[in-house]
């Protein structure tokens, strides 16, 4: 016996093959999507959450996520486990996020480092704006422009004037070509219009040692990296790169105040999930991040590391990422930095 013609009623004796196939497909779809819908309920997260960090332990990016993970564990009554996956401009860490189910149980630390990678690498296994959903910015931190305490340059204007008079004589030190610090040095050269020698160092300790020896005329790094050596006989900060003065260095002018209004660099990091994560999970997570970052103990600890810990909406993080991609692409192209 063959199948009954489509549209013909056959009672309970049998059902058309096309109808059975449709039911099977619907059941399969329901089985696949149920975990996501279940996870999107108010009980999120129902399992421990992994947070992939694209930096090694101890750095400012790692510290940010550890402070936040502790607060999220309190806010959402579940463990948030840090997984350090440094290397390759964040590709290793974010690939782990992309491989995981879109259920909000795998997070990735994402920030201006990933915006730089969009132009620094000739090919990425993902698009940071389209393959991930941004959840919230976590913290921002500006660049410090440091000289040896014995340096004759008291202001940023003094330094730039000297460089213009003697092109190529003064050097700028920063870590790793392609890092925010290194690109900040290139942007400084572009904004001031002076000619410097940009010297890359492998690690922050290498840079600090060279700065203390006087091998570096002007160094670019974050407060957490330079704070231990700021002081008489060591290192002096002659400018900061933020929109406003650093609360920890209130006596130090910004580059904007020093006559270079186009030189503004604010590094940042935040939290992202795989694209396709249910919107209610993103909403719950974003709200928890904003509450956690506002906690007095997080604010106090963040300030000690020179970090401004404040959350945002998912859209605000997305927009910030898009702006930074455009900004650093222009710097990389103008500096003729080869793609990796």
C-alpha positions as CSV (number, residue, x, y, z in Angstrom):
1,X,0.0,0.0,0.0
2,X,1.2,3.5,-0.9
3,X,0.7,6.8,1.0
4,X,-2.7,8.3,1.0
5,X,-3.0,11.4,-1.3
6,X,-2.2,14.7,0.3
7,X,-5.3,16.3,1.9
8,X,-7.2,13.1,2.2
9,X,-8.6,12.2,5.6
10,X,-7.6,8.7,6.8
11,X,-8.6,8.7,10.5
12,X,-6.2,7.0,12.9
13,X,-5.3,4.2,10.5
14,X,-2.2,6.0,9.2
15,X,-0.8,9.4,8.5
16,X,0.7,10.9,5.3
17,X,4.5,10.7,5.1
18,X,4.9,14.4,4.7
19,X,3.0,15.0,7.9
20,X,5.1,12.5,9.8
21,X,8.2,14.2,8.5
22,X,7.0,17.6,9.5
23,X,6.2,16.4,13.0
24,X,9.7,14.8,13.3
25,X,11.4,18.1,12.2
26,X,9.4,20.1,14.6
27,X,10.3,17.7,17.4
28,X,13.9,17.9,16.5
29,X,13.8,21.7,16.4
30,X,12.1,21.8,19.8
31,X,14.7,19.5,21.3
32,X,17.5,21.7,20.0
33,X,16.0,25.0,21.1
34,X,14.6,24.0,24.4
35,X,17.9,24.3,26.3
36,X,18.3,27.8,25.1
37,X,14.8,28.8,26.1
38,X,15.1,27.0,29.4
39,X,18.4,28.8,30.1
40,X,16.7,32.1,29.2
41,X,14.4,31.8,32.2
42,X,14.8,33.8,35.4
43,X,16.8,31.0,36.8
44,X,19.8,31.9,34.6
45,X,22.5,30.8,35.1
46,X,21.6,27.3,36.1
47,X,25.3,26.1,35.8
48,X,28.7,27.5,36.4
49,X,29.7,30.2,33.9
50,X,33.2,30.2,32.2
51,X,34.8,33.6,31.5
52,X,37.6,33.5,28.8
53,X,40.2,36.1,29.3
54,X,42.6,36.9,26.5
55,X,45.4,37.9,28.9
56,X,47.6,36.2,31.4
57,X,47.1,36.3,35.1
58,X,47.9,39.6,36.9
59,X,47.4,42.1,34.2
60,X,44.8,44.9,34.2
61,X,42.5,42.9,31.9
62,X,42.7,39.8,34.1
63,X,42.2,41.9,37.3
64,X,39.1,43.5,35.8
65,X,37.4,40.2,35.1
66,X,38.4,38.6,38.4
67,X,36.8,41.5,40.3
68,X,33.7,41.3,38.1
69,X,33.5,37.5,38.3
70,X,33.4,37.7,42.1
71,X,30.5,40.1,42.0
72,X,28.6,38.2,39.4
73,X,28.9,35.1,41.6
74,X,27.2,37.0,44.3
75,X,24.6,38.7,42.1
76,X,23.5,35.6,40.2
77,X,24.2,32.9,42.8
78,X,26.4,30.8,40.6
79,X,30.2,30.3,40.0
80,X,31.9,32.4,37.4
81,X,35.2,30.7,36.5
82,X,38.1,32.6,34.9
83,X,39.9,30.8,32.1
84,X,43.0,32.6,30.9
85,X,43.7,32.1,27.2
86,X,46.4,34.7,26.2
87,X,47.8,35.1,22.7
88,X,47.1,36.1,19.1
89,X,45.3,39.3,19.8
90,X,42.5,37.7,21.7
91,X,41.8,35.1,19.0
92,X,42.4,32.1,21.2
93,X,40.0,33.3,23.9
94,X,37.2,34.5,21.7
95,X,37.3,31.4,19.5
96,X,36.5,29.4,22.7
97,X,33.4,31.6,23.1
98,X,32.4,31.1,19.5
99,X,32.6,27.3,19.8
100,X,30.4,27.2,22.9
101,X,26.6,27.0,22.8
102,X,24.7,30.3,22.6
103,X,23.3,29.9,26.1
104,X,25.1,32.5,28.1
105,X,27.2,30.0,30.0
106,X,30.4,31.0,28.2
107,X,31.6,34.7,28.3
108,X,34.5,36.4,26.7
109,X,36.4,39.5,27.7
110,X,36.4,41.8,24.7
111,X,37.6,45.4,24.3
112,X,39.7,47.8,22.3
113,X,42.2,45.0,21.8
114,X,39.7,43.1,19.7
115,X,38.9,46.3,17.8
116,X,42.6,46.6,16.9
117,X,42.8,43.0,15.8
118,X,40.1,43.7,13.2
119,X,42.7,45.7,11.2
120,X,45.9,44.2,12.5
121,X,45.3,40.6,11.3
122,X,44.8,39.8,7.6
123,X,42.3,37.1,8.5
124,X,40.2,36.5,11.6
125,X,38.0,33.5,12.3
126,X,35.2,35.8,13.3
127,X,33.8,39.3,13.1
128,X,33.7,40.9,16.5
129,X,30.6,43.0,15.7
130,X,28.5,40.3,14.0
131,X,29.5,37.0,15.5
132,X,29.3,38.1,19.1
133,X,26.7,40.0,21.2
134,X,28.3,42.7,23.3
135,X,26.8,42.8,26.9
136,X,28.5,45.6,28.8
137,X,31.7,47.5,29.1
138,X,33.4,46.7,32.4
139,X,36.2,49.2,32.9
140,X,38.2,51.9,31.2
141,X,41.8,53.0,31.8
142,X,43.8,55.7,30.2
143,X,47.4,55.8,29.1
144,X,50.2,57.5,31.1
145,X,53.0,59.3,29.3
146,X,56.1,58.8,31.4
147,X,59.7,60.1,31.4
148,X,62.6,59.3,33.7
149,X,62.6,61.6,36.7
150,X,66.0,63.0,35.5
151,X,64.5,64.0,32.1
152,X,64.8,67.7,31.2
153,X,61.2,67.7,29.9
154,X,58.8,69.0,32.4
155,X,55.7,69.2,30.2
156,X,54.4,67.4,27.1
157,X,54.8,70.6,25.2
158,X,58.5,70.7,26.1
159,X,59.0,67.2,24.8
160,X,57.2,67.8,21.5
161,X,59.1,71.1,20.9
162,X,62.4,69.3,21.4
163,X,61.4,66.5,19.0
164,X,60.5,69.0,16.3
165,X,63.8,70.7,16.7
166,X,65.7,67.4,16.4
167,X,63.7,65.0,14.2
168,X,64.3,61.3,15.0
169,X,66.5,62.0,18.1
170,X,63.9,61.3,20.8
171,X,62.4,57.8,21.2
172,X,59.0,56.5,22.3
173,X,58.9,53.2,24.2
174,X,55.9,50.8,24.4
175,X,55.3,47.1,24.5
176,X,54.4,44.7,21.6
177,X,53.7,46.1,18.1
178,X,50.0,46.1,17.7
179,X,49.2,46.6,21.4
180,X,47.2,49.5,22.6
181,X,50.3,51.0,24.1
182,X,52.3,50.7,20.9
183,X,49.5,52.1,18.7
184,X,49.1,54.9,21.3
185,X,52.8,55.9,20.5
186,X,52.1,55.8,16.8
187,X,49.0,58.0,17.3
188,X,51.1,60.4,19.3
189,X,53.5,60.7,16.5
190,X,50.7,61.3,14.0
191,X,48.9,63.9,16.2
192,X,52.0,65.9,17.1
193,X,53.5,65.8,13.6
194,X,57.0,65.3,15.0
195,X,59.5,62.5,14.1
196,X,60.4,60.0,16.8
197,X,61.9,56.6,16.9
198,X,59.4,54.1,18.3
199,X,61.0,51.3,20.2
200,X,59.0,48.2,21.0
201,X,59.6,46.2,24.1
202,X,58.6,42.6,24.7
203,X,57.1,43.0,28.2
204,X,56.1,45.8,30.6
205,X,59.0,45.0,33.0
206,X,61.4,45.4,30.0
207,X,59.9,48.8,29.2
208,X,60.0,49.9,32.8
209,X,63.7,48.9,33.2
210,X,64.6,50.8,30.1
211,X,62.7,53.8,31.3
212,X,64.5,53.8,34.6
213,X,67.9,53.5,32.9
214,X,67.0,56.5,30.7
215,X,67.0,54.4,27.5
216,X,63.5,55.6,26.8
217,X,62.6,59.3,26.4
218,X,58.8,58.9,26.7
219,X,57.0,55.7,27.6
220,X,53.4,54.7,27.1
221,X,51.6,52.3,29.5
222,X,48.8,52.0,32.0
223,X,48.7,53.1,35.7
224,X,48.8,49.6,37.0
225,X,52.0,48.9,35.1
226,X,53.8,52.2,36.1
227,X,52.4,52.9,39.6
228,X,55.2,51.1,41.5
229,X,57.9,53.3,39.9
230,X,56.2,56.7,40.0
231,X,58.1,59.0,42.3
232,X,61.3,61.0,42.9
233,X,64.4,59.4,41.4
234,X,62.3,57.0,39.3
235,X,59.6,57.9,36.9
236,X,57.6,61.1,36.3
237,X,54.2,61.3,34.5
238,X,54.0,64.4,32.3
239,X,50.6,63.7,30.7
240,X,47.6,61.4,30.7
241,X,45.6,60.4,27.7
242,X,42.0,60.6,28.9
243,X,39.2,63.1,28.4
244,X,39.7,64.3,32.0
245,X,42.4,64.2,34.6
246,X,43.2,61.0,36.3
247,X,41.7,61.0,39.8
248,X,44.9,59.3,41.0
249,X,47.1,61.9,39.3
250,X,45.1,65.1,39.7
251,X,48.1,67.4,39.3
252,X,49.0,65.9,35.9
253,X,47.5,67.5,32.8
254,X,45.9,65.6,30.1
255,X,47.3,65.7,26.6
256,X,44.3,67.7,25.6
257,X,45.1,70.3,28.2
258,X,48.7,70.3,27.1
259,X,47.8,71.5,23.6
260,X,47.0,68.3,21.8
261,X,43.2,68.0,21.8
262,X,43.2,65.1,19.2
263,X,45.3,62.9,21.4
264,X,42.7,60.9,23.5
265,X,43.3,57.3,24.2
266,X,41.0,55.3,26.6
267,X,41.6,51.6,26.7
268,X,38.7,49.5,27.9
269,X,37.4,46.0,28.3
270,X,34.0,44.4,28.6
271,X,31.9,41.2,28.3
272,X,30.6,39.6,25.2
273,X,28.7,36.3,24.4
274,X,28.3,34.3,21.3
275,X,25.9,35.8,18.8
276,X,22.4,34.2,19.0
277,X,22.3,34.1,22.8
278,X,18.7,34.8,23.9
279,X,18.1,38.5,24.5
280,X,16.7,37.9,27.9
281,X,19.9,36.3,29.0
282,X,21.9,39.2,27.7
283,X,19.5,41.6,29.6
284,X,19.9,39.6,32.9
285,X,23.7,39.5,32.5
286,X,24.1,43.2,31.6
287,X,22.0,44.3,34.5
288,X,24.0,42.0,36.9
289,X,27.3,43.4,35.5
290,X,26.1,47.0,36.0
291,X,25.0,46.3,39.6
292,X,28.3,44.4,40.4
293,X,30.5,47.1,39.0
294,X,28.7,49.7,41.1
295,X,29.4,47.9,44.4
296,X,31.5,50.1,46.7
297,X,34.2,47.4,47.1
298,X,34.6,47.0,43.3
299,X,34.8,50.8,42.9
300,X,37.5,51.1,45.6
301,X,39.6,48.2,44.3
302,X,39.3,49.4,40.7
303,X,40.5,52.9,41.5
304,X,43.6,51.5,43.1
305,X,44.6,50.0,39.8
306,X,43.7,53.2,37.8
307,X,40.6,51.7,36.4
308,X,37.2,53.4,35.9
309,X,34.7,50.6,36.5
310,X,31.3,51.4,35.0
311,X,28.9,49.2,33.1
312,X,26.9,50.1,29.9
313,X,24.0,48.8,27.9
314,X,24.8,46.2,25.2
315,X,24.2,48.8,22.5
316,X,26.6,51.3,24.1
317,X,29.3,48.6,24.1
318,X,28.6,47.7,20.5
319,X,28.8,51.3,19.4
320,X,32.0,51.9,21.3
321,X,33.6,48.8,19.6
322,X,32.5,50.1,16.2
323,X,34.1,53.5,16.9
324,X,37.3,52.0,18.0
325,X,37.6,49.7,15.0
326,X,37.4,52.8,12.8
327,X,39.9,54.8,14.9
328,X,42.6,52.1,15.2
329,X,42.2,51.1,11.5
330,X,43.2,54.6,10.5
331,X,46.2,54.7,12.9
332,X,47.4,51.3,11.6
333,X,47.0,52.2,8.0
334,X,48.7,55.6,8.4
335,X,51.6,54.0,10.3
336,X,52.0,51.3,7.6
337,X,52.0,48.6,10.2
338,X,52.0,45.3,8.3
339,X,49.2,42.9,8.9
340,X,49.9,39.7,10.8
